[in-house]
Amino acid sequence: MKLKKPKFWELNKPTFFAYILLPFSIFIKINNFFLNKKIKKVKKDIKTLCVGNIYIGGTGKTPLVIKLYQNLKKINNNISVGKKFYEDQIDEEILLRKKTNLIVDKNRQKIIQRAINENKKILIFDDGLQDRNITYDLEFVCFDAETWIGNGFLIPSGPLREEITSLKKYDAVFLKNSSDENPDIVNTIIKINPNINIFHTWYEIKNLKEFDLSDKFLIFSGIGNPNSFKKLLLKNNFNIIDEIIYPDHYKYSDKDIKFIKNQAIKNKAKIVTTAKDFTKIKKIDQNNINYIDIDLIIKNEKNLMNLLEKRINE
């Protein structure tokens, strides 16, 4: 069973326990140092874009990959999404297969070669910024503006895979849940990289009309940032009377689903989860469980399209 992220990671200031773990972060620093020294392999036959994060979990990279795929198809129909195979990320793989042309392999270089063999001209990677064996044409970093960089420390003291100063090497930052602009975060980013593109994004519920908001709802999720899911529902006036949280990429057992349904019956509530969680539930158990279908909204999307077209046509 996967563990949930420690709560102290998401606090604005480091706790005493975070400082105790700080010496262990040196291993991440050493690893990143040597990874950055690796010579990347250059490829010329395809344009590659990587959407990743330096904050562990809950930054919205998969919905962004889907949105980019939909937009880039308008420029060039020969496009695929690449995702390295991880046994504990089948949920994301299923979601991407439904909405994109997906190539999966245990090796990202093999994914690139398969895309080239299929005459694809554009390949979007879901995750892989820390894979220093590949030269990407564009590198996008995702954050949730509500958690930002948490306590600002590297693993295991905090939630960061890389130090925030690594933003100087990336092309764009996408701030989820950031319709209010978040000036403090933006100023921090610009100080590190004055030339980086910053895009503010948020979610809208596509299937809102399918729900009777006079009902009571029990919600459950096993995602990187369950609070973001709950806030979206509350923003749309869902009457949430119970919430069950599982670790990210959680694999639901028959016992889990039975417990969820019993709690809903006890509370006379309808059950709602995320689209990603819904893919992990057996078809036989999906009865009486509904999911939220979301659409990612990108402010100044035209500027993003201009950036994509410029770099793809170079």
Secondary structure, 3 states (H helix, E strand, C coil): CCCCCCHHHHCCCCCHHHHHHHHHHHHHHHHHHHHHHCCCECCCCCEEEEEECCECCCCCHHHHHHHHHHHHCCCCCCEEEEEECCHHHHHHHHHHHHHCCEEEECCHHHHHHHHHHCCCCEEEEECCCCCCCECCCEEEEEEECCCCCCCCCECCCCCECCCHHHHHHCCEEEEECCCCCCHHHHHHHHHHCCCCEEEEEEEEECCHHHCCCCCEEEEEECCCCHHHHHHHHHHCCCEEEEEEECCCCCCCCHHHHHHHHHHHHHHCCEEEEEHHHHCCCCHHHCCCEEEECEEEEECCHHHHHHHHHHHHCC
